[in-house]
Amino acid sequence: MDIALFARHTDYEWEIAPHGAMRVPAVIYADEALIRAMDHKVYEQVCNVATLPGIVKAAYAMPDAHWGYGFPIGGVAAFDPEEGGVVSAGGVGFDISCGVRYAYTGNVHNEAGDSTYCHHCGVKVIGRDWYNLTAWNLDQDGKCRDCGTACAGVFDTKPGTWGARRLPVRLANFAA
């Protein structure tokens, strides 16, 4: 997609100014490489969502956006019923989990399920066990160190040092 169609607010926030019948701006959250790789239909569809009655603030598309039925898949919008807002079947979605390669299950004690694996070669690229990082196999560009495949996401150039933050809570200390 042509980035000249957008006003770049940050490295990850791209706005389409209202034009034509758009009632609000449209915003796509993605880095420049993802924006360039998106089909132009995403642009058309997020602009169309911004024309719907009762839309609040903006029409949004997330980094995984691709064209769908009415809304872009990965599109988000809120509608005010007091302002003629709509419920659009095109906004509900038809392709659950299409293209999802990484799903972070949360901070649970299950390293295999909580870690992130390269979708190309299967190597663990980020190992997690609760709040502890057990593996970091990404280069400074977010690519798997084993096969060089880019992993979608926003990563620091090296793992953080935040570690476990759980503190014991003694209920007796809160007794009346």
Buried (B, 14 or more C-beta within 10 A) or exposed (E): BEEEBBEEEEEBBBBBEBEEEBBBBBBBBBBEEBBEEBEEBBBEBBBBBBBBEBBEEBBBBBBBBBBBBBBBBBBBBEBEEEEEBBEBEBBEBEEEEEEEEEEEEEBEEEBEEBBBBBBBEEBBBBBBBBEEBBBBBBBEEBBBEBEEBBBBBEBEEEBEEEEEEEEEEEEEEEEE
